[in-house]
Amino acid sequence: MQNMVAEIERLKKEKNAVILAHFYEDGDIQDIADYVGDSFYLAKMGQKSKADVILLAGVVFMAESVKILNPSKKVLVPDLNAGCSLVNGAPFEKYKAWRELHSDAVAVTYINSSAEVKAISDVIVTSSNADQILSAIPLNRKILFGPDQHLGRFLSKKYNRPMELWPGSCEVHVLFNWKRLMELMAINPDAVVIAHPECEQEILQHAQVIGSTSRLLEEVAQNPAKKFIIATEMGIFHQMKKLRPDAELIQAPIEDGRCNCNNCPYMKMNTMEKILKALQNLSPQVNLAEGLRRQAQVSLDRMMSITNNQMVTWPDQFIYTSPN
């Protein structure tokens, strides 16, 4: 492993490359990354990077977002098959038809979406910047939210904003079982329950803290409690253990009861070996047709503008021009 890490570091210098890794990656991948974070943070770091090559250790939609914002850079992924159930559950043609049914609405789309879906959206949102995004939308405007219905429902209630919700969900976060969670809470009454808003409502109603992966990490770092029950993907435990080696970290129980081990199968497709090979060959690359990239950039740019406290304008009606 040491030789592999050394070779990755050498190639990074040789190719002027930077590695971005999501919190859900295995610990060894997080440790060799230049930046580790949630989807929004990785998009920001990709946009700020001066590197010629950006390797995104995550899932493909994240690399697409980086490519949309950095068209002149080579954007690599360790495995092009690293997809996402939310992307799979929001196919472009069906999502477009839904969008057209509500042409007067502001389409707020979760970053966990394809480039094609981003291209027919008004603004992109993440679980860590939702407050800023929703606050920027006029109160008299109808909101469409997709593709994660559980995140949308949570945001709708939290900010008292009615929304039309696309019926998608994350296959990882819906596995947690609320009955088994209550049993675990009874055994550990001193534990703080924290959860990602992609979880189902039955889980969220038992959580003291609900937030993005970065927010959950912050809670573990700052809360003096010695025990936490955590309802999100297990990769985040790597950073939590670094920050709180004194705390007991317990993953929330999943449906089948065989283990408390909820891993995203797509994130775990990435390996150190694949990262090394990608840097050696500068492949696989994520490339998008320029017309599609430009249209998708509109919604991402609007997200970035809002989070940078810049004023934005909202279209009165949905208009989509095929990038072809």
ZADOVEX-331800 format. One line per 5 residues: number of its first residue (from 0); their letters; for each residue x, y, z of C-alpha. Coordinates in steps of 0.001 Angstrom, whole numbers. Each point is the difference from the previous one (the first is absolute). Layout:
// residues N
NUM = A = X,Y,Z  ... .
END
This chain:
// residues 324
0 = MQNMV = 0,0,0  2853,2400,811  1460,-421,-3487  -3401,648,-1568  -510,3187,2040 .
5 = AEIER = 3488,1204,-967  -690,-654,-3676  -3334,1837,157  1755,2978,1589  2677,-77,-2700 .
10 = LKKEK = -2565,-96,-2789  -1953,2858,1547  3086,2200,-220  984,-1219,-3445  -3471,580,-1492 .
15 = NAVIL = -927,3045,2074  -2967,-1909,1383  -2195,450,3043  -2121,-2688,1662  -3442,797,1393 .
20 = AHFYE = -1665,-2689,2136  -3465,-273,1470  -562,-836,3675  -1554,-3327,-1044  3201,-1356,-1537 .
25 = DGDIQ = 2148,-2526,1865  2432,1470,2506  3144,-707,-2021  -1416,2012,-2904  -976,2884,2273 .
30 = DIADY = 3516,17,1419  1704,496,-3380  -2442,2676,-1171  895,3676,-119  -3554,939,954 .
35 = VGDSF = -2644,-2095,1750  -3577,1162,348  -3621,-111,-1055  -1300,632,-3528  -185,3776,344 .
40 = YLAKM = 3481,311,1500  1523,-2173,-2717  -1693,2078,-2722  1441,3162,1562  3484,-1442,353 .
45 = GQKSK = -63,-1243,-3576  -947,3470,-1209  2778,1634,2040  2706,-2494,-944  2951,1107,-2150 .
50 = ADVIL = 785,-3605,-934  -137,-1199,-3600  -1493,-3341,1035  -2748,-556,2564  -649,-3537,1191 .
55 = LAGVV = -3352,-352,1751  -169,-2995,2321  -3749,-196,419  -2819,-709,-2405  -287,1108,-3606 .
60 = FMAES = -2588,2763,477  2490,1769,2299  2679,-165,-2678  -2515,1321,-2536  -625,3017,2234 .
65 = VKILN = 3732,660,188  299,-297,-3803  -2954,2349,-549  1754,2645,2092  3486,-727,-1397 .
70 = PSKKV = -361,-723,-3739  3693,473,-823  1254,-2497,2585  353,-3766,-239  -2449,-1505,2493 .
75 = LVPDL = 625,-3634,925  -1979,-2598,1922  1423,-3302,1241  -3041,-1916,-1312  -2563,1236,-2541 .
80 = NAGCS = -2510,-2537,1353  -172,1771,3361  -3558,1211,-389  -2744,1051,2409  -3512,-1268,698 .
85 = LVNGA = -1325,3583,-27  1418,557,-3490  -1384,-3335,-1181  -3400,834,1444  -293,3320,-1832 .
90 = PFEKY = 374,-796,-3731  218,3115,-2137  -3100,-431,-2183  -2290,-729,2947  1501,2800,2072 .
95 = KAWRE = -371,2398,-2925  -3678,-925,-413  -568,667,3705  1860,3293,-314  -2159,1047,-2967 .
100 = LHSDA = -3195,-711,1958  1057,2727,2441  1562,2538,-2342  -762,2903,2362  1914,-1561,2906 .
105 = VAVTY = 3598,420,1124  1694,-3376,-480  2270,-606,2979  2068,-3097,-738  2194,-1899,2420 .
110 = INSSA = 3611,-228,-1126  -450,-3805,-36  -1274,153,-3575  1263,-465,-3542  1413,2787,-2157 .
115 = EVKAI = -3078,-340,-2228  -2348,588,2940  2107,2922,1201  -406,1497,-3487  -3789,249,489 .
120 = SDVIV = 234,1325,3563  -35,3580,1256  2330,-452,2953  1979,-2808,1594  -161,-578,3732 .
125 = TSSNA = 1905,-2115,2502  -938,-950,3533  2653,2431,1257  -1135,3143,-1883  -3794,-483,-22 .
130 = DQILS = -621,2909,2362  1652,2492,-2345  -1590,-1427,-3144  -3564,-121,1306  291,3443,1587 .
135 = AIPLN = 902,1440,-3406  -3174,-1306,-1684  -2938,2461,176  -2740,-1201,2344  -2620,258,-2730 .
140 = RKILF = 1797,-2477,-2276  -969,-3644,-158  2879,-2430,601  731,-3329,-1665  2475,-2120,1918 .
145 = GPDQH = 1745,-3152,-1148  1251,-2589,-202  128,-863,3757  -3498,102,1485  1189,-431,3592 .
150 = LGRFL = 2398,2934,-146  -2702,2052,-1722  -2607,-863,2632  2429,881,2792  846,3362,-1603 .
155 = SKKYN = -3646,768,-711  -906,-453,3658  3097,1698,1388  -388,3156,-2099  -3810,-86,-344 .
160 = RPMEL = 228,-34,-3794  -2564,-2132,-1843  1636,-2139,-2696  -871,-2431,-2763  2266,-2989,647 .
165 = WPGSC = 1529,-2460,-2449  -406,-3538,1482  3692,-945,135  2119,-1253,2894  3542,-1020,914 .
170 = EVHVL = 247,-3768,259  2495,317,2856  -1878,2418,2250  -3371,-1751,-238  1421,-3216,1485 .
175 = FNWKR = -20,1248,3596  -2739,-1575,2117  -1820,2243,2481  -1204,-2817,2250  3509,-1357,426 .
180 = LMELM = 1244,3566,464  -2395,463,2916  1276,-3233,1541  3583,1215,-388  -903,3354,1541 .
185 = AINPD = -1551,-1772,3004  3240,-1928,530  2047,3206,-425  -2073,2792,1609  3072,2231,236 .
190 = AVVIA = 663,-71,-3757  -655,2974,-2304  -1850,-1102,-3139  1106,1801,-3162  -1330,-644,-3504 .
195 = HPECE = 328,1042,-3621  -3207,1542,-1437  -99,-2618,-2773  -1240,-2414,2677  -3698,-795,241 .
200 = QEILQ = -2226,2109,2216  -348,-2786,2602  3767,187,590  230,3797,-70  -2668,435,2673 .
205 = HAQVI = 2278,-1754,2496  3140,2031,-832  1202,2905,2123  2122,1309,-2875  -835,-255,-3714 .
210 = GSTSR = 2451,1272,-2584  2442,-534,-2832  3040,-2198,427  2080,3078,853  -2608,1111,2561 .
215 = LLEEV = -27,-3427,1641  3785,22,146  -110,3434,1623  -2468,-1250,2614  2208,-2913,1007 .
220 = AQNPA = 3026,2292,178  -1663,2650,2158  -2562,-1846,2103  1590,-1150,3305  -2171,-3136,49 .
225 = KKFII = 1936,-3244,154  -2350,-2119,-2106  -1687,558,-3360  -2433,-2058,-2065  559,962,-3630 .
230 = ATEMG = -2461,-487,-2855  2029,479,-3145  2546,-1876,-2124  2853,-1569,1971  2826,1760,-1835 .
235 = IFHQM = -536,3104,2151  1152,-1964,3055  3602,299,-1215  69,3769,489  -2126,-147,3145 .
240 = KKLRP = 2436,-2388,1672  2870,2348,-799  -1811,2914,1623  -1441,-1908,2968  2096,-3049,881 .
245 = DAELI = -1553,184,3474  -3585,-404,-1242  -1934,-3181,-712  -1437,99,-3503  -2912,-2348,-733 .
250 = QAPIE = -1606,-287,-3408  -3776,-21,-6  -1398,-3505,-643  -1112,-984,-3476  -3067,-1879,-1142 .
255 = DGRCN = 1166,-3597,-155  1685,65,3403  3029,-2007,-1060  2438,2803,698  355,3716,596 .
260 = CNNCP = 2003,468,-3189  -1703,2265,-2498  2407,572,-2889  -689,1658,-3356  853,-2658,-2598 .
265 = YMKMN = 815,2675,-2592  2428,1926,2200  1729,-3232,923  658,-807,-3667  2933,2406,228 .
270 = TMEKI = 3292,-1473,1203  3578,1113,452  998,-2195,-2935  -2535,1687,-2277  1156,3457,1113 .
275 = LKALQ = 3591,-891,-820  -983,-1359,-3412  -2107,3077,-779  2934,2302,739  2365,-2162,-2043 .
280 = NLSPQ = -2271,-20,-3068  -1933,3247,554  -3076,-2142,-486  -2945,-519,449  -858,3608,-745 .
285 = VNLAE = -3375,1660,444  -933,1959,-3125  -3224,1781,-884  -1282,1434,-3256  610,3741,124 .
290 = GLRRQ = -3665,909,-540  -1065,-2229,2885  2805,1275,2203  -983,3645,-568  -3662,-639,780 .
295 = AQVSL = 844,-1971,3137  2354,2747,1114  -2887,2476,304  -1503,-1747,3022  3392,-640,1614 .
300 = DRMMS = 1098,3606,-542  -3217,1191,1608  753,-2190,3027  3517,1397,234  -1234,3583,-354 .
305 = ITNNQ = -2527,-408,2805  2509,-1609,2351  2386,2883,-778  -2769,2415,1029  -544,1321,-3509 .
310 = MVTWP = -3437,955,-1311  -1604,-2277,-2578  -3003,229,-2283  -2547,-2756,-499  -1582,-878,-3351 .
315 = DQFIY = -3754,601,-192  -567,-3188,-1951  1886,-3150,-806  1658,97,-3406  2267,-2820,-1142 .
320 = TSPN = 2036,-20,-3189  1510,-3302,-1055  3815,198,167  110,-1960,-3248 .
END
